[in-house]
């Protein structure tokens, strides 16, 4: 009888210790809530537009096709480098903007990169990378790695990393504002500028590698 009492006491002590340990772990987790889980990256690539939404177009060329081709090429290189990649689309289908962002959130992507091509009335050229209007330093820094990597290959005018939305720095691209992880939207040259399309086609493999390299560098080195 006495022995049984001792066992019960031991069990109670072990239980109390377990509760205490769990409480400490819970506090530790809540204090690191702002940290990003970059130990094992999971990159969500988003090929802009698709299906009935062709995006910008020029002379029979559809933005949705360029976006998908480049996205798949970038993803392949990332995967070859051991990075987990998830895609909002891998074929010519329509996907709502919110569904793209929610897909990344639901699957706990660590980084979200949307790939588009730009359009303009005038014959401008170059690559722009858009981050949120109130983007944290990390997001801007991460996008800069991609911009710098593309600049090494060279693509028309250097347009750099921009905050907000074309024509309104206070607005946002929905995929940037709804995603809960660092995100950016690459406008890979102007589809409305023939010289940019020539560069896109001529240097396609180099651009895909440059974007993938920039993402990998950013994952390793981007700072808050
Ligand atoms: Zn677009």
Boltz pocket constraint, residues with backbone or C-beta under 6 A from the ligand:
constraints:
  - pocket:
      binder: B
      contacts: [[A, 48], [A, 49], [A, 55], [A, 56], [A, 63], [A, 115], [A, 116], [A, 117]]
      max_distance: 6.0
